[in-house]
Amino acid sequence: MSDEHIQAADATTAVQGHVAKAMEALNDYRISECDIFVNATERRASLLAAQEAIAAALTVMDRTTWPNRGDAG
């Protein structure tokens, strides 16, 4: 495997880690029986955490030299 492939594999792992954090944050909420967030402040914080994780994932994506589609393995 070439250095480019190794770096791309490492970046893929990093991106997926950030995606997992975002998904966890997006799923961190409770809604009352009245269909209202139990704690809107916490929900806002979880949305910001998801946004930060997505931004981190995009940074990794942008800073990575990705193999050509046919070379991705």
PDB file of N, CA, C and O in Angstrom:
ATOM      1  N   MET A   1       0.843  -1.168   0.000  1.00  0.00           N
ATOM      2  CA  MET A   1       0.000   0.000   0.000  1.00  0.00           C
ATOM      3  C   MET A   1       0.894   1.239   0.000  1.00  0.00           C
ATOM      4  O   MET A   1       1.881   1.299   0.733  1.00  0.00           O
ATOM      5  N   SER A   2       0.550   2.205  -0.810  1.00  0.00           N
ATOM      6  CA  SER A   2       1.355   3.430  -0.926  1.00  0.00           C
ATOM      7  C   SER A   2       1.119   4.345   0.283  1.00  0.00           C
ATOM      8  O   SER A   2       0.156   4.175   1.030  1.00  0.00           O
ATOM      9  N   ASP A   3       2.015   5.313   0.454  1.00  0.00           N
ATOM     10  CA  ASP A   3       1.859   6.294   1.528  1.00  0.00           C
ATOM     11  C   ASP A   3       0.537   7.046   1.395  1.00  0.00           C
ATOM     12  O   ASP A   3      -0.129   7.328   2.390  1.00  0.00           O
ATOM     13  N   GLU A   4       0.167   7.365   0.163  1.00  0.00           N
ATOM     14  CA  GLU A   4      -1.098   8.068  -0.067  1.00  0.00           C
ATOM     15  C   GLU A   4      -2.279   7.229   0.418  1.00  0.00           C
ATOM     16  O   GLU A   4      -3.209   7.757   1.027  1.00  0.00           O
ATOM     17  N   HIS A   5      -2.241   5.928   0.149  1.00  0.00           N
ATOM     18  CA  HIS A   5      -3.316   5.045   0.595  1.00  0.00           C
ATOM     19  C   HIS A   5      -3.338   4.932   2.121  1.00  0.00           C
ATOM     20  O   HIS A   5      -4.410   4.913   2.727  1.00  0.00           O
ATOM     21  N   ILE A   6      -2.183   4.860   2.728  1.00  0.00           N
ATOM     22  CA  ILE A   6      -2.113   4.773   4.190  1.00  0.00           C
ATOM     23  C   ILE A   6      -2.670   6.047   4.813  1.00  0.00           C
ATOM     24  O   ILE A   6      -3.451   5.986   5.763  1.00  0.00           O
ATOM     25  N   GLN A   7      -2.271   7.203   4.278  1.00  0.00           N
ATOM     26  CA  GLN A   7      -2.782   8.475   4.798  1.00  0.00           C
ATOM     27  C   GLN A   7      -4.287   8.591   4.591  1.00  0.00           C
ATOM     28  O   GLN A   7      -5.001   9.086   5.463  1.00  0.00           O
ATOM     29  N   ALA A   8      -4.764   8.140   3.448  1.00  0.00           N
ATOM     30  CA  ALA A   8      -6.199   8.193   3.174  1.00  0.00           C
ATOM     31  C   ALA A   8      -6.959   7.242   4.099  1.00  0.00           C
ATOM     32  O   ALA A   8      -8.060   7.565   4.544  1.00  0.00           O
ATOM     33  N   ALA A   9      -6.393   6.091   4.389  1.00  0.00           N
ATOM     34  CA  ALA A   9      -7.036   5.153   5.313  1.00  0.00           C
ATOM     35  C   ALA A   9      -7.084   5.747   6.716  1.00  0.00           C
ATOM     36  O   ALA A   9      -8.098   5.633   7.405  1.00  0.00           O
ATOM     37  N   ASP A  10      -5.994   6.379   7.141  1.00  0.00           N
ATOM     38  CA  ASP A  10      -5.972   7.034   8.451  1.00  0.00           C
ATOM     39  C   ASP A  10      -6.995   8.170   8.503  1.00  0.00           C
ATOM     40  O   ASP A  10      -7.688   8.345   9.505  1.00  0.00           O
ATOM     41  N   ALA A  11      -7.082   8.930   7.426  1.00  0.00           N
ATOM     42  CA  ALA A  11      -8.046  10.031   7.363  1.00  0.00           C
ATOM     43  C   ALA A  11      -9.475   9.493   7.408  1.00  0.00           C
ATOM     44  O   ALA A  11     -10.344  10.074   8.058  1.00  0.00           O
ATOM     45  N   THR A  12      -9.709   8.392   6.721  1.00  0.00           N
ATOM     46  CA  THR A  12     -11.033   7.781   6.741  1.00  0.00           C
ATOM     47  C   THR A  12     -11.429   7.393   8.160  1.00  0.00           C
ATOM     48  O   THR A  12     -12.561   7.627   8.583  1.00  0.00           O
ATOM     49  N   THR A  13     -10.499   6.805   8.883  1.00  0.00           N
ATOM     50  CA  THR A  13     -10.760   6.432  10.275  1.00  0.00           C
ATOM     51  C   THR A  13     -11.062   7.668  11.114  1.00  0.00           C
ATOM     52  O   THR A  13     -11.987   7.665  11.926  1.00  0.00           O
ATOM     53  N   ALA A  14     -10.278   8.722  10.914  1.00  0.00           N
ATOM     54  CA  ALA A  14     -10.489   9.962  11.671  1.00  0.00           C
ATOM     55  C   ALA A  14     -11.849  10.578  11.351  1.00  0.00           C
ATOM     56  O   ALA A  14     -12.578  10.994  12.252  1.00  0.00           O
ATOM     57  N   VAL A  15     -12.182  10.633  10.073  1.00  0.00           N
ATOM     58  CA  VAL A  15     -13.472  11.204   9.664  1.00  0.00           C
ATOM     59  C   VAL A  15     -14.608  10.400  10.289  1.00  0.00           C
ATOM     60  O   VAL A  15     -15.552  10.973  10.832  1.00  0.00           O
ATOM     61  N   GLN A  16     -14.517   9.096  10.214  1.00  0.00           N
ATOM     62  CA  GLN A  16     -15.585   8.262  10.768  1.00  0.00           C
ATOM     63  C   GLN A  16     -15.701   8.439  12.282  1.00  0.00           C
ATOM     64  O   GLN A  16     -16.797   8.344  12.833  1.00  0.00           O
ATOM     65  N   GLY A  17     -14.587   8.693  12.951  1.00  0.00           N
ATOM     66  CA  GLY A  17     -14.640   8.987  14.375  1.00  0.00           C
ATOM     67  C   GLY A  17     -15.403  10.274  14.656  1.00  0.00           C
ATOM     68  O   GLY A  17     -16.212  10.341  15.582  1.00  0.00           O
ATOM     69  N   HIS A  18     -15.139  11.288  13.853  1.00  0.00           N
ATOM     70  CA  HIS A  18     -15.866  12.555  13.998  1.00  0.00           C
ATOM     71  C   HIS A  18     -17.345  12.375  13.670  1.00  0.00           C
ATOM     72  O   HIS A  18     -18.205  12.957  14.331  1.00  0.00           O
ATOM     73  N   VAL A  19     -17.636  11.581  12.664  1.00  0.00           N
ATOM     74  CA  VAL A  19     -19.036  11.318  12.302  1.00  0.00           C
ATOM     75  C   VAL A  19     -19.751  10.611  13.458  1.00  0.00           C
ATOM     76  O   VAL A  19     -20.901  10.925  13.768  1.00  0.00           O
ATOM     77  N   ALA A  20     -19.073   9.666  14.086  1.00  0.00           N
ATOM     78  CA  ALA A  20     -19.674   8.963  15.227  1.00  0.00           C
ATOM     79  C   ALA A  20     -19.989   9.943  16.358  1.00  0.00           C
ATOM     80  O   ALA A  20     -21.050   9.862  16.977  1.00  0.00           O
ATOM     81  N   LYS A  21     -19.055  10.878  16.626  1.00  0.00           N
ATOM     82  CA  LYS A  21     -19.301  11.890  17.657  1.00  0.00           C
ATOM     83  C   LYS A  21     -20.505  12.758  17.285  1.00  0.00           C
ATOM     84  O   LYS A  21     -21.336  13.079  18.135  1.00  0.00           O
ATOM     85  N   ALA A  22     -20.589  13.131  16.016  1.00  0.00           N
ATOM     86  CA  ALA A  22     -21.721  13.945  15.570  1.00  0.00           C
ATOM     87  C   ALA A  22     -23.032  13.190  15.732  1.00  0.00           C
ATOM     88  O   ALA A  22     -24.023  13.744  16.209  1.00  0.00           O
ATOM     89  N   MET A  23     -23.030  11.932  15.336  1.00  0.00           N
ATOM     90  CA  MET A  23     -24.249  11.125  15.463  1.00  0.00           C
ATOM     91  C   MET A  23     -24.665  10.967  16.920  1.00  0.00           C
ATOM     92  O   MET A  23     -25.848  11.044  17.250  1.00  0.00           O
ATOM     93  N   GLU A  24     -23.685  10.748  17.782  1.00  0.00           N
ATOM     94  CA  GLU A  24     -23.974  10.627  19.208  1.00  0.00           C
ATOM     95  C   GLU A  24     -24.588  11.920  19.737  1.00  0.00           C
ATOM     96  O   GLU A  24     -25.561  11.892  20.490  1.00  0.00           O
ATOM     97  N   ALA A  25     -24.017  13.039  19.339  1.00  0.00           N
ATOM     98  CA  ALA A  25     -24.549  14.326  19.779  1.00  0.00           C
ATOM     99  C   ALA A  25     -25.956  14.565  19.232  1.00  0.00           C
ATOM    100  O   ALA A  25     -26.822  15.076  19.942  1.00  0.00           O
ATOM    101  N   LEU A  26     -26.177  14.200  17.986  1.00  0.00           N
ATOM    102  CA  LEU A  26     -27.503  14.401  17.388  1.00  0.00           C
ATOM    103  C   LEU A  26     -28.569  13.537  18.054  1.00  0.00           C
ATOM    104  O   LEU A  26     -29.746  13.898  18.080  1.00  0.00           O
ATOM    105  N   ASN A  27     -28.158  12.420  18.580  1.00  0.00           N
ATOM    106  CA  ASN A  27     -29.106  11.519  19.239  1.00  0.00           C
ATOM    107  C   ASN A  27     -29.241  11.788  20.731  1.00  0.00           C
ATOM    108  O   ASN A  27     -29.921  11.038  21.430  1.00  0.00           O
ATOM    109  N   ASP A  28     -28.611  12.837  21.228  1.00  0.00           N
ATOM    110  CA  ASP A  28     -28.610  13.163  22.650  1.00  0.00           C
ATOM    111  C   ASP A  28     -29.692  14.194  22.960  1.00  0.00           C
ATOM    112  O   ASP A  28     -29.409  15.385  23.093  1.00  0.00           O
ATOM    113  N   TYR A  29     -30.917  13.729  23.072  1.00  0.00           N
ATOM    114  CA  TYR A  29     -32.026  14.619  23.407  1.00  0.00           C
ATOM    115  C   TYR A  29     -33.182  13.804  23.973  1.00  0.00           C
ATOM    116  O   TYR A  29     -33.271  12.592  23.779  1.00  0.00           O
ATOM    117  N   ARG A  30     -34.044  14.494  24.664  1.00  0.00           N
ATOM    118  CA  ARG A  30     -35.280  13.887  25.147  1.00  0.00           C
ATOM    119  C   ARG A  30     -36.430  14.844  24.866  1.00  0.00           C
ATOM    120  O   ARG A  30     -36.282  16.061  24.969  1.00  0.00           O
ATOM    121  N   ILE A  31     -37.557  14.284  24.516  1.00  0.00           N
ATOM    122  CA  ILE A  31     -38.757  15.069  24.246  1.00  0.00           C
ATOM    123  C   ILE A  31     -39.823  14.641  25.249  1.00  0.00           C
ATOM    124  O   ILE A  31     -40.020  13.452  25.496  1.00  0.00           O
ATOM    125  N   SER A  32     -40.497  15.614  25.813  1.00  0.00           N
ATOM    126  CA  SER A  32     -41.517  15.333  26.821  1.00  0.00           C
ATOM    127  C   SER A  32     -42.785  14.787  26.184  1.00  0.00           C
ATOM    128  O   SER A  32     -42.916  14.733  24.961  1.00  0.00           O
ATOM    129  N   GLU A  33     -43.703  14.388  27.034  1.00  0.00           N
ATOM    130  CA  GLU A  33     -44.996  13.895  26.550  1.00  0.00           C
ATOM    131  C   GLU A  33     -45.791  14.991  25.843  1.00  0.00           C
ATOM    132  O   GLU A  33     -46.765  14.705  25.147  1.00  0.00           O
ATOM    133  N   CYS A  34     -45.374  16.245  26.023  1.00  0.00           N
ATOM    134  CA  CYS A  34     -46.017  17.382  25.341  1.00  0.00           C
ATOM    135  C   CYS A  34     -45.302  17.738  24.035  1.00  0.00           C
ATOM    136  O   CYS A  34     -45.573  18.775  23.430  1.00  0.00           O
ATOM    137  N   ASP A  35     -44.387  16.865  23.610  1.00  0.00           N
ATOM    138  CA  ASP A  35     -43.619  17.083  22.374  1.00  0.00           C
ATOM    139  C   ASP A  35     -42.747  18.337  22.417  1.00  0.00           C
ATOM    140  O   ASP A  35     -42.633  19.070  21.435  1.00  0.00           O
ATOM    141  N   ILE A  36     -42.133  18.563  23.584  1.00  0.00           N
ATOM    142  CA  ILE A  36     -41.231  19.694  23.782  1.00  0.00           C
ATOM    143  C   ILE A  36     -39.902  19.134  24.295  1.00  0.00           C
ATOM    144  O   ILE A  36     -39.886  18.176  25.068  1.00  0.00           O
ATOM    145  N   PHE A  37     -38.787  19.733  23.864  1.00  0.00           N
ATOM    146  CA  PHE A  37     -37.502  19.299  24.408  1.00  0.00           C
ATOM    147  C   PHE A  37     -37.540  19.397  25.926  1.00  0.00           C
ATOM    148  O   PHE A  37     -37.991  20.401  26.477  1.00  0.00           O
ATOM    149  N   VAL A  38     -37.073  18.370  26.592  1.00  0.00           N
ATOM    150  CA  VAL A  38     -37.007  18.389  28.044  1.00  0.00           C
ATOM    151  C   VAL A  38     -36.049  19.476  28.511  1.00  0.00           C
ATOM    152  O   VAL A  38     -36.313  20.161  29.500  1.00  0.00           O
ATOM    153  N   ASN A  39     -34.939  19.633  27.800  1.00  0.00           N
ATOM    154  CA  ASN A  39     -33.971  20.672  28.136  1.00  0.00           C
ATOM    155  C   ASN A  39     -33.442  21.269  26.832  1.00  0.00           C
ATOM    156  O   ASN A  39     -32.530  20.726  26.209  1.00  0.00           O
ATOM    157  N   ALA A  40     -34.026  22.383  26.437  1.00  0.00           N
ATOM    158  CA  ALA A  40     -33.659  23.019  25.166  1.00  0.00           C
ATOM    159  C   ALA A  40     -32.215  23.499  25.164  1.00  0.00           C
ATOM    160  O   ALA A  40     -31.563  23.485  24.120  1.00  0.00           O
ATOM    161  N   THR A  41     -31.709  23.922  26.312  1.00  0.00           N
ATOM    162  CA  THR A  41     -30.322  24.383  26.398  1.00  0.00           C
ATOM    163  C   THR A  41     -29.360  23.232  26.113  1.00  0.00           C
ATOM    164  O   THR A  41     -28.383  23.401  25.384  1.00  0.00           O
ATOM    165  N   GLU A  42     -29.638  22.069  26.688  1.00  0.00           N
ATOM    166  CA  GLU A  42     -28.796  20.901  26.423  1.00  0.00           C
ATOM    167  C   GLU A  42     -28.906  20.470  24.969  1.00  0.00           C
ATOM    168  O   GLU A  42     -27.913  20.055  24.370  1.00  0.00           O
ATOM    169  N   ARG A  43     -30.107  20.564  24.392  1.00  0.00           N
ATOM    170  CA  ARG A  43     -30.266  20.196  22.980  1.00  0.00           C
ATOM    171  C   ARG A  43     -29.451  21.121  22.093  1.00  0.00           C
ATOM    172  O   ARG A  43     -28.810  20.670  21.144  1.00  0.00           O
ATOM    173  N   ARG A  44     -29.472  22.413  22.399  1.00  0.00           N
ATOM    174  CA  ARG A  44     -28.679  23.357  21.618  1.00  0.00           C
ATOM    175  C   ARG A  44     -27.201  23.011  21.716  1.00  0.00           C
ATOM    176  O   ARG A  44     -26.481  23.047  20.719  1.00  0.00           O
ATOM    177  N   ALA A  45     -26.754  22.679  22.915  1.00  0.00           N
ATOM    178  CA  ALA A  45     -25.349  22.307  23.114  1.00  0.00           C
ATOM    179  C   ALA A  45     -25.005  21.046  22.328  1.00  0.00           C
ATOM    180  O   ALA A  45     -23.916  20.943  21.764  1.00  0.00           O
ATOM    181  N   SER A  46     -25.924  20.092  22.288  1.00  0.00           N
ATOM    182  CA  SER A  46     -25.640  18.867  21.536  1.00  0.00           C
ATOM    183  C   SER A  46     -25.596  19.143  20.037  1.00  0.00           C
ATOM    184  O   SER A  46     -24.821  18.517  19.314  1.00  0.00           O
ATOM    185  N   LEU A  47     -26.409  20.060  19.572  1.00  0.00           N
ATOM    186  CA  LEU A  47     -26.362  20.431  18.150  1.00  0.00           C
ATOM    187  C   LEU A  47     -25.052  21.133  17.810  1.00  0.00           C
ATOM    188  O   LEU A  47     -24.476  20.903  16.747  1.00  0.00           O
ATOM    189  N   LEU A  48     -24.586  21.987  18.716  1.00  0.00           N
ATOM    190  CA  LEU A  48     -23.295  22.651  18.494  1.00  0.00           C
ATOM    191  C   LEU A  48     -22.157  21.631  18.506  1.00  0.00           C
ATOM    192  O   LEU A  48     -21.216  21.744  17.720  1.00  0.00           O
ATOM    193  N   ALA A  49     -22.237  20.642  19.386  1.00  0.00           N
ATOM    194  CA  ALA A  49     -21.216  19.594  19.427  1.00  0.00           C
ATOM    195  C   ALA A  49     -21.205  18.810  18.119  1.00  0.00           C
ATOM    196  O   ALA A  49     -20.140  18.470  17.602  1.00  0.00           O
ATOM    197  N   ALA A  50     -22.387  18.525  17.588  1.00  0.00           N
ATOM    198  CA  ALA A  50     -22.469  17.825  16.302  1.00  0.00           C
ATOM    199  C   ALA A  50     -21.878  18.677  15.188  1.00  0.00           C
ATOM    200  O   ALA A  50     -21.165  18.173  14.320  1.00  0.00           O
ATOM    201  N   GLN A  51     -22.175  19.956  15.218  1.00  0.00           N
ATOM    202  CA  GLN A  51     -21.646  20.877  14.205  1.00  0.00           C
ATOM    203  C   GLN A  51     -20.120  20.919  14.262  1.00  0.00           C
ATOM    204  O   GLN A  51     -19.458  20.905  13.224  1.00  0.00           O
ATOM    205  N   GLU A  52     -19.568  20.970  15.459  1.00  0.00           N
ATOM    206  CA  GLU A  52     -18.110  20.987  15.619  1.00  0.00           C
ATOM    207  C   GLU A  52     -17.488  19.691  15.112  1.00  0.00           C
ATOM    208  O   GLU A  52     -16.443  19.719  14.463  1.00  0.00           O
ATOM    209  N   ALA A  53     -18.118  18.561  15.398  1.00  0.00           N
ATOM    210  CA  ALA A  53     -17.600  17.278  14.936  1.00  0.00           C
ATOM    211  C   ALA A  53     -17.639  17.189  13.414  1.00  0.00           C
ATOM    212  O   ALA A  53     -16.714  16.665  12.793  1.00  0.00           O
ATOM    213  N   ILE A  54     -18.697  17.696  12.824  1.00  0.00           N
ATOM    214  CA  ILE A  54     -18.802  17.698  11.361  1.00  0.00           C
ATOM    215  C   ILE A  54     -17.746  18.621  10.761  1.00  0.00           C
ATOM    216  O   ILE A  54     -17.136  18.288   9.746  1.00  0.00           O
ATOM    217  N   ALA A  55     -17.529  19.775  11.380  1.00  0.00           N
ATOM    218  CA  ALA A  55     -16.492  20.692  10.897  1.00  0.00           C
ATOM    219  C   ALA A  55     -15.116  20.033  10.971  1.00  0.00           C
ATOM    220  O   ALA A  55     -14.297  20.196  10.067  1.00  0.00           O
ATOM    221  N   ALA A  56     -14.866  19.292  12.044  1.00  0.00           N
ATOM    222  CA  ALA A  56     -13.584  18.594  12.179  1.00  0.00           C
ATOM    223  C   ALA A  56     -13.439  17.530  11.095  1.00  0.00           C
ATOM    224  O   ALA A  56     -12.363  17.362  10.523  1.00  0.00           O
ATOM    225  N   ALA A  57     -14.518  16.818  10.819  1.00  0.00           N
ATOM    226  CA  ALA A  57     -14.490  15.799   9.763  1.00  0.00           C
ATOM    227  C   ALA A  57     -14.203  16.431   8.406  1.00  0.00           C
ATOM    228  O   ALA A  57     -13.418  15.899   7.621  1.00  0.00           O
ATOM    229  N   LEU A  58     -14.833  17.556   8.137  1.00  0.00           N
ATOM    230  CA  LEU A  58     -14.606  18.244   6.859  1.00  0.00           C
ATOM    231  C   LEU A  58     -13.184  18.764   6.744  1.00  0.00           C
ATOM    232  O   LEU A  58     -12.610  18.771   5.655  1.00  0.00           O
ATOM    233  N   THR A  59     -12.614  19.197   7.854  1.00  0.00           N
ATOM    234  CA  THR A  59     -11.218  19.644   7.846  1.00  0.00           C
ATOM    235  C   THR A  59     -10.300  18.499   7.463  1.00  0.00           C
ATOM    236  O   THR A  59      -9.398  18.674   6.644  1.00  0.00           O
ATOM    237  N   VAL A  60     -10.519  17.337   8.042  1.00  0.00           N
ATOM    238  CA  VAL A  60      -9.709  16.165   7.685  1.00  0.00           C
ATOM    239  C   VAL A  60      -9.900  15.838   6.212  1.00  0.00           C
ATOM    240  O   VAL A  60      -8.932  15.569   5.501  1.00  0.00           O
ATOM    241  N   MET A  61     -11.141  15.860   5.755  1.00  0.00           N
ATOM    242  CA  MET A  61     -11.410  15.565   4.341  1.00  0.00           C
ATOM    243  C   MET A  61     -10.650  16.525   3.429  1.00  0.00           C
ATOM    244  O   MET A  61     -10.038  16.107   2.446  1.00  0.00           O
ATOM    245  N   ASP A  62     -10.694  17.810   3.762  1.00  0.00           N
ATOM    246  CA  ASP A  62     -10.065  18.834   2.918  1.00  0.00           C
ATOM    247  C   ASP A  62      -8.541  18.766   2.941  1.00  0.00           C
ATOM    248  O   ASP A  62      -7.893  19.124   1.958  1.00  0.00           O
ATOM    249  N   ARG A  63      -7.966  18.313   4.045  1.00  0.00           N
ATOM    250  CA  ARG A  63      -6.508  18.276   4.180  1.00  0.00           C
ATOM    251  C   ARG A  63      -5.890  16.960   3.684  1.00  0.00           C
ATOM    252  O   ARG A  63      -4.673  16.781   3.731  1.00  0.00           O
ATOM    253  N   THR A  64      -6.720  16.071   3.224  1.00  0.00           N
ATOM    254  CA  THR A  64      -6.235  14.753   2.804  1.00  0.00           C
ATOM    255  C   THR A  64      -6.108  14.692   1.289  1.00  0.00           C
ATOM    256  O   THR A  64      -6.969  15.179   0.556  1.00  0.00           O
ATOM    257  N   THR A  65      -5.030  14.092   0.842  1.00  0.00           N
ATOM    258  CA  THR A  65      -4.884  13.790  -0.580  1.00  0.00           C
ATOM    259  C   THR A  65      -5.479  12.404  -0.785  1.00  0.00           C
ATOM    260  O   THR A  65      -4.943  11.398  -0.320  1.00  0.00           O
ATOM    261  N   TRP A  66      -6.589  12.383  -1.485  1.00  0.00           N
ATOM    262  CA  TRP A  66      -7.326  11.140  -1.670  1.00  0.00           C
ATOM    263  C   TRP A  66      -6.881  10.454  -2.964  1.00  0.00           C
ATOM    264  O   TRP A  66      -6.636  11.120  -3.970  1.00  0.00           O
ATOM    265  N   PRO A  67      -6.779   9.126  -2.935  1.00  0.00           N
ATOM    266  CA  PRO A  67      -6.449   8.408  -4.167  1.00  0.00           C
ATOM    267  C   PRO A  67      -7.551   8.614  -5.202  1.00  0.00           C
ATOM    268  O   PRO A  67      -8.696   8.909  -4.861  1.00  0.00           O
ATOM    269  N   ASN A  68      -7.187   8.455  -6.451  1.00  0.00           N
ATOM    270  CA  ASN A  68      -8.197   8.514  -7.513  1.00  0.00           C
ATOM    271  C   ASN A  68      -9.227   7.425  -7.277  1.00  0.00           C
ATOM    272  O   ASN A  68      -8.944   6.416  -6.631  1.00  0.00           O
ATOM    273  N   ARG A  69     -10.396   7.632  -7.793  1.00  0.00           N
ATOM    274  CA  ARG A  69     -11.497   6.702  -7.587  1.00  0.00           C
ATOM    275  C   ARG A  69     -11.106   5.263  -7.932  1.00  0.00           C
ATOM    276  O   ARG A  69     -11.452   4.338  -7.197  1.00  0.00           O
ATOM    277  N   GLY A  70     -10.410   5.072  -9.011  1.00  0.00           N
ATOM    278  CA  GLY A  70      -9.996   3.737  -9.429  1.00  0.00           C
ATOM    279  C   GLY A  70      -8.879   3.153  -8.570  1.00  0.00           C
ATOM    280  O   GLY A  70      -8.641   1.946  -8.581  1.00  0.00           O
ATOM    281  N   ASP A  71      -8.196   4.025  -7.824  1.00  0.00           N
ATOM    282  CA  ASP A  71      -7.078   3.589  -6.991  1.00  0.00           C
ATOM    283  C   ASP A  71      -7.455   3.385  -5.534  1.00  0.00           C
ATOM    284  O   ASP A  71      -6.596   3.034  -4.726  1.00  0.00           O
ATOM    285  N   ALA A  72      -8.706   3.594  -5.180  1.00  0.00           N
ATOM    286  CA  ALA A  72      -9.113   3.575  -3.775  1.00  0.00           C
ATOM    287  C   ALA A  72      -9.033   2.195  -3.161  1.00  0.00           C
ATOM    288  O   ALA A  72      -8.984   2.077  -1.937  1.00  0.00           O
ATOM    289  N   GLY A  73      -9.017   1.174  -3.947  1.00  0.00           N
ATOM    290  CA  GLY A  73      -8.870  -0.176  -3.401  1.00  0.00           C
ATOM    291  C   GLY A  73     -10.098  -0.684  -2.901  1.00  0.00           C
ATOM    292  O   GLY A  73     -10.145  -1.810  -2.407  1.00  0.00           O
TER     293      GLY A  73
END
